Amino acid sequence: MPPRGKKPGLKRGRHNLPYWYANQVTRDPKGFPDTCIPLPPDANDELLAQLCHEHTARLRAHIAKVDAETAEPSLTKTRYDGTVKAACRIYQEHPLSKFHKVGHGTRKTYLVSIKLLELTVGARLIRNVTVLDVQHWYDEWRKGALTIDEDGNKEIGPERIDRAHDAVSMFRTVIYFMAALRHADCKVLAFELKQIKFEKGGAREQELTYQHVSSFIQTAISLGQKGIMPYDRALNMAIATAAQFEMMVRQKDIIGGWEPTRADRRMPAGITVLHHESETWTGFFTWEAIAGWRWRMKTSKSKYKAAADFDLTKYSLLMPLLEAVPAGVDRTGPIVKGEHGLPVRYRSFVKWFRQIAEVAGIPSDVQNMDARAGGATEAEEAGAALDQIQNALTHSKSSTTIRYIRRRNKKIADVADMRQQFRASEKPSS
């Protein structure tokens, strides 16, 4: 006699008569009308198997129809199949995901890590993933990139700690979100991931100093006057860099940002909005916002909650540059403009900064974003208290402010000198 699995639903009653029972196939037949069907008593095993499979197929079709009619509509195009890739896609598609609430720039950063996850571990089943696996992934992602030159020589670049840390952080975020959707396999892994930490890259040591900024301004104006670079571009780059350094604000606070236009996007109060084709620019640093040479704005670093008030006349590097902008049309809208009189775009800004910086002799590892740290470091060396610098940077935690203060090696040397001076003063007089 064939195994029972070949005749699903078969059960023999009194006198060994064969019956097909729906509850022998599933505990919940979901209203299937034919829960018990008598089978021919003289049927052989082959016919019984055929009839059982036919009735079982009708039952499963009925259950699928009921499930489709009663199920809530899916909120994502991707169906969860237990893999890392499916979880990443659902995190991007689900309307309640925080992926849709972060800024355009942050979302692009997220996508870099998500792409890495999908390419390297996307096929892994989450129920089989352990924290040991995640630690191994981190180690692999951290390795330096392998390059091969024309002669076939191989060279491994520096470790990519930030890349690995960002990927693990993104993986945590995805798993936590899937756990919130009550996927049991993700709940288990989410709990385990909370118990471990991964090394992240240290704070940058580079800074854009006062000497750098002064040289940058002089070089930019010179390039503009000689016609090597459009004068208005050179002046705008000088204004932007001076503003970042003098007021210790982020690059985004000065140049704003372009994003694809979204009807549901929320804007902070007081921000200027400019629409161009399918994109939208938002920013605070506009001519209309600095009437009377005072600029009051809510910084992006504080998520537009902490207000800062700047008296622009107090900044000796910035003020002459603002006054150099011709009156009239040039003093309307965004202060830092790019091509065609529109607000400058990030990529153009970074490219133009490096062009001027190279001529000005600024090291290649010093970036425009280091202006904020340079201003904070200068303030600390000028004698400003940590809480004063913290307020100027609109930080809520002093630990964050400390990361912006550079010249650690100089401070170590200064402490050593002070200790030597103290010892000399303590020596008994002869």
C-alpha positions as a printed Julia matrix, in Angstrom:
430×3 Matrix{Float64}:
   0.0    0.0     0.0
   1.43   3.45   -0.9
   2.44   5.76    1.97
  -0.37   7.93    3.34
   1.36  11.08    2.09
   0.51  10.01   -1.44
  -3.21  10.05   -0.55
  -3.73  13.32    1.4
  -6.97  13.5     3.4
  -7.67   9.74    3.29
  -9.2    8.19    6.38
 -10.99   4.87    6.7
 -14.18   4.6     8.71
 -16.27   1.71    9.86
 -15.93  -1.46    7.83
 -12.7    0.0     6.43
 -14.59   2.26    4.02
 -12.46   5.07    2.51
 -13.3    8.76    3.06
 -11.57  12.02    2.19
 -11.61  14.48    5.13
 -10.67  18.16    4.76
  -9.44  18.3     8.37
  -6.91  15.6     7.56
  -5.27  18.09    5.18
  -5.54  21.29    7.24
  -6.78  22.28   10.67
  -8.76  25.18    9.24
 -10.58  24.43    5.97
 -12.03  27.97    6.07
 -15.62  27.1     5.21
 -14.91  24.49    2.55
 -18.34  22.93    1.87
 -17.24  19.32    1.32
 -15.48  18.46    4.55
 -16.18  14.72    4.23
 -16.4   12.94    0.87
 -17.01   9.17    0.57
 -14.65   7.44   -1.84
 -15.47   4.34   -3.96
 -15.08   1.29   -1.66
 -13.71  -0.84   -4.5
 -11.18   1.77   -5.71
  -7.58   0.63   -5.94
  -4.65   2.57   -4.46
  -3.92   4.44   -7.68
  -7.51   5.69   -8.01
  -7.71   6.6    -4.31
  -4.5    8.64   -4.62
  -5.85  10.44   -7.69
  -9.19  11.29   -6.01
  -7.48  12.46   -2.8
  -5.2   14.8    -4.76
  -8.15  16.22   -6.71
 -10.18  16.97   -3.56
  -7.09  18.39   -1.83
  -6.4   20.67   -4.8
  -9.99  21.99   -4.63
  -9.56  22.61   -0.89
  -6.31  24.51   -1.34
  -7.8   26.62   -4.14
 -10.73  27.48   -1.84
  -8.37  28.46    1.0
  -6.26  30.62   -1.35
  -9.39  32.39   -2.6
 -10.62  33.08    0.94
  -7.17  34.36    1.97
  -7.04  36.68   -1.03
 -10.5   38.06   -0.31
  -9.91  38.64    3.4
  -6.25  39.7     3.4
  -5.33  43.35    3.86
  -3.82  44.95    0.76
  -0.02  44.75    0.71
   1.77  48.0     1.49
   4.85  46.98   -0.48
   5.53  45.58   -3.93
   8.08  43.17   -2.49
   6.87  40.08   -0.67
   8.99  38.98    2.27
  10.68  35.67    1.5
  13.01  35.66    4.49
  16.08  37.01    2.69
  18.17  40.07    3.48
  17.44  41.47    0.01
  13.66  41.26    0.49
  13.96  42.94    3.89
  16.01  45.79    2.37
  13.44  46.29   -0.39
  10.52  46.33    2.05
  12.34  48.9     4.2
  12.57  51.16    1.15
   8.99  50.58   -0.05
   6.91  50.55    3.13
   5.09  53.88    3.63
   5.76  53.83    7.39
   9.51  53.38    7.0
  11.76  56.2     8.19
  13.54  55.85    4.85
  10.97  58.29    3.48
  11.41  60.79    6.32
  15.14  61.46    6.04
  16.6   64.12    3.77
  17.55  63.46    0.16
  21.28  63.44    0.94
  20.86  61.02    3.85
  18.7   58.76    1.7
  21.44  58.61   -0.95
  23.91  57.56    1.76
  21.48  54.86    2.92
  21.2   53.54   -0.63
  24.99  53.08   -0.86
  24.89  50.78    2.19
  21.72  49.0     1.03
  23.34  48.28   -2.34
  26.35  46.79   -0.54
  24.06  44.61    1.61
  22.12  43.32   -1.4
  25.24  42.58   -3.46
  27.17  40.77   -0.73
  24.63  39.12    1.6
  21.27  39.7    -0.09
  20.59  35.99   -0.64
  21.12  35.02    3.01
  18.07  33.83    4.96
  17.67  35.99    8.04
  16.56  33.04   10.18
  20.02  31.49    9.63
  22.02  34.69   10.29
  23.85  34.98   13.62
  25.79  37.84   15.18
  28.94  35.91   14.28
  27.91  36.2    10.63
  27.36  39.95   11.0
  30.77  40.36   12.64
  32.32  38.45    9.74
  30.52  40.68    7.23
  31.84  43.75    9.05
  35.4   42.42    8.81
  35.01  41.75    5.07
  33.46  45.16    4.34
  36.21  46.82    6.35
  39.04  45.47    4.2
  40.81  47.89    1.89
  39.95  47.91   -1.8
  42.16  45.79   -4.05
  43.59  47.57   -7.09
  45.66  46.09   -9.92
  47.85  48.34  -12.06
  48.74  47.9   -15.74
  51.7   45.65  -14.83
  49.5   43.33  -12.8
  50.81  44.5    -9.45
  48.25  44.24   -6.67
  47.81  46.84   -3.97
  45.39  46.89   -1.05
  44.15  50.3     0.02
  43.52  51.55    3.57
  40.84  49.96    5.72
  37.31  51.2     5.05
  36.03  51.39    8.62
  33.3   53.93    7.92
  32.02  51.84    5.0
  31.74  48.75    7.19
  30.17  50.62   10.11
  27.61  52.3     7.85
  26.65  48.95    6.29
  26.19  47.29    9.69
  24.18  50.27   10.95
  21.96  50.02    7.87
  21.52  46.29    8.44
  20.48  46.95   12.04
  17.98  49.56   10.87
  16.43  47.17    8.34
  16.21  44.31   10.85
  14.69  46.55   13.55
  12.07  47.75   11.07
  11.21  44.21    9.99
  10.98  43.2    13.65
   8.5   46.05   14.16
   6.45  44.45   11.38
   6.39  41.31   13.59
   8.54  39.02   11.5
   9.67  36.47   14.09
  13.05  35.72   12.49
  13.92  39.42   12.5
  12.82  39.84   16.13
  15.33  37.23   17.26
  18.21  38.77   15.3
  17.24  42.32   16.33
  17.53  41.35   20.01
  20.95  39.77   19.45
  22.26  42.75   17.47
  21.49  45.09   20.36
  24.07  43.27   22.46
  27.1   43.99   20.26
  28.98  47.07   19.04
  31.16  47.7    16.02
  34.14  50.03   15.71
  33.5   53.24   13.82
  35.96  55.61   12.24
  37.5   58.26   14.45
  36.89  61.98   14.18
  38.64  63.8    11.35
  41.84  65.57   12.31
  41.86  67.95    9.34
  40.76  71.55    9.72
  40.39  74.55    7.47
  42.4   77.18    9.35
  42.22  80.97    9.28
  45.35  80.98    7.11
  43.7   78.52    4.71
  40.53  80.58    4.44
  42.43  83.85    3.96
  44.54  82.29    1.22
  41.42  80.77   -0.37
  39.64  84.14   -0.49
  42.64  85.96   -1.96
  43.17  83.21   -4.55
  39.49  83.1    -5.56
  39.31  86.87   -6.07
  42.59  86.82   -8.01
  41.37  84.03  -10.3
  38.17  85.96  -10.91
  39.93  89.24  -11.66
  42.32  87.54  -14.1
  39.43  85.88  -15.95
  40.67  82.38  -15.15
  37.37  81.76  -13.38
  34.1   83.72  -13.74
  34.31  86.54  -11.2
  30.83  85.99   -9.77
  31.65  82.31   -9.2
  34.92  83.18   -7.5
  33.2   85.73   -5.25
  30.41  83.28   -4.36
  32.93  80.58   -3.43
  34.83  83.06   -1.25
  31.61  84.15    0.48
  30.5   80.55    1.13
  33.84  79.43    2.57
  34.22  82.55    4.72
  30.65  82.17    6.01
  31.19  78.55    7.01
  34.42  79.36    8.83
  33.34  82.61   10.5
  29.91  81.46   11.7
  30.92  77.8    12.23
  27.91  76.5    10.32
  27.57  73.49    8.06
  28.03  73.63    4.32
  24.32  72.86    3.86
  23.36  75.87    5.99
  25.16  78.12    3.5
  24.5   76.56    0.1
  21.19  74.83    0.87
  20.29  71.74   -1.1
  18.54  70.49   -4.23
  16.11  67.56   -4.08
  13.53  65.98   -6.37
  10.24  67.79   -5.86
   7.91  66.01   -3.41
   4.4   67.25   -2.72
   4.35  65.69    0.76
   7.65  67.18    1.93
   7.55  69.22    5.14
   9.55  72.44    5.28
  11.01  74.13    8.38
   9.58  77.53    9.22
  11.45  80.43    7.64
  13.15  78.41    4.94
  13.26  79.7     1.36
  11.88  77.39   -1.33
  12.69  77.62   -5.03
  11.22  75.27   -7.65
  13.0   74.6   -10.94
  11.64  72.01  -13.36
  11.36  68.74  -11.37
  13.63  69.84   -8.51
  13.27  71.98   -5.42
  15.95  74.02   -3.66
  15.62  74.89    0.02
  17.92  77.08    2.09
  18.18  79.85    4.69
  21.17  81.89    3.51
  19.43  84.42    1.26
  19.77  88.17    0.77
  16.28  88.71    2.11
  17.23  86.85    5.31
  20.22  89.11    6.12
  18.49  92.48    6.06
  20.4   94.9     8.28
  23.36  92.49    8.14
  21.8   90.22   10.75
  21.02  86.59   10.03
  18.7   84.59   12.23
  18.21  80.98   11.21
  17.6   77.49   12.53
  20.61  75.3    11.8
  20.36  71.98    9.98
  22.61  70.4    12.63
  19.86  70.87   15.22
  17.22  69.53   12.79
  16.03  73.13   12.42
  15.07  73.42   16.09
  17.87  75.53   17.6
  17.9   79.14   16.41
  21.11  81.08   15.93
  21.46  84.85   15.54
  24.51  86.2    13.7
  25.67  89.82   13.48
  27.46  89.67   10.14
  29.34  92.93   10.76
  31.47  91.12   13.35
  33.05  88.8    10.79
  36.07  90.46    9.2
  36.56  87.83    6.49
  32.92  87.63    5.43
  31.59  91.18    5.62
  33.82  92.78    2.92
  32.87  89.99    0.52
  29.15  90.54    1.04
  29.6   94.27    0.48
  31.47  93.52   -2.76
  28.35  92.01   -4.34
  26.77  94.64   -6.63
  23.43  96.04   -5.51
  20.31  95.18   -7.48
  19.46  91.81   -8.98
  22.64  90.22   -7.6
  21.37  90.87   -4.07
  18.15  88.87   -4.36
  17.43  85.24   -3.55
  20.13  82.76   -2.52
  23.47  84.39   -1.71
  25.65  81.56   -3.06
  24.68  81.05   -6.68
  25.95  78.68   -9.34
  25.18  78.35  -13.03
  22.47  80.52  -14.62
  21.9   82.44  -11.4
  20.41  79.39   -9.66
  21.52  78.19   -6.21
  24.8   76.3    -6.47
  24.64  72.52   -6.57
  26.68  70.4    -4.17
  28.84  68.69   -6.79
  29.67  71.95   -8.54
  30.46  73.59   -5.2
  32.87  70.83   -4.15
  34.52  70.81   -7.58
  35.04  74.58   -7.63
  36.3   74.59   -4.05
  39.0   72.07   -4.89
  40.05  74.02   -8.0
  40.64  77.16   -5.93
  42.1   75.26   -2.96
  44.81  73.65   -5.11
  45.96  77.03   -6.39
  45.82  78.4    -2.84
  48.09  75.61   -1.57
  45.5   74.01    0.72
  46.33  70.29    1.29
  44.22  67.85   -0.72
  42.98  66.05    2.41
  41.5   69.29    3.79
  37.92  69.62    2.6
  35.42  72.45    2.57
  33.42  70.74    5.32
  36.45  71.15    7.63
  35.75  74.9     7.85
  33.34  74.33   10.75
  35.98  72.4    12.71
  38.57  75.05   11.88
  36.35  77.76   13.34
  35.68  75.72   16.49
  39.39  75.01   16.97
  40.29  78.68   16.54
  37.61  79.62   19.11
  39.02  77.12   21.61
  42.59  78.38   21.16
  41.35  81.96   21.49
  40.13  81.1    24.99
  36.41  80.47   24.42
  34.91  78.08   26.97
  33.61  74.72   25.8
  30.0   75.63   26.59
  30.35  78.82   24.54
  31.66  76.88   21.54
  28.89  74.33   22.06
  26.26  77.07   21.89
  27.89  78.6    18.81
  27.81  75.22   17.07
  24.2   74.63   18.28
  25.17  71.26   19.74
  23.03  69.67   22.44
  25.95  67.61   23.8
  29.45  68.78   24.67
  30.83  65.41   23.53
  29.79  66.32   19.99
  31.52  69.7    20.25
  34.78  68.08   21.36
  34.87  66.09   18.1
  35.07  69.4    16.2
  38.09  70.71   18.12
  41.29  69.64   16.36
  45.05  69.92   16.97
  45.17  67.05   19.46
  48.92  66.61   19.06
  49.51  70.28   19.82
  47.43  69.96   22.99
  49.46  66.93   24.08
  52.66  68.93   23.6
  51.17  71.92   25.45
  50.29  69.73   28.44
  53.83  68.3    28.48
  55.28  71.84   28.44
  53.01  72.97   31.28
  54.05  69.98   33.4
  57.71  70.77   32.84
  57.13  74.4    33.81
  55.29  73.28   36.92
  58.15  70.99   37.95
  60.65  73.81   37.43
  58.59  76.12   39.64
  58.42  73.47   42.39
  62.2   72.99   42.65
  63.54  74.23   45.99
  65.65  77.31   45.78
  69.32  76.76   46.62
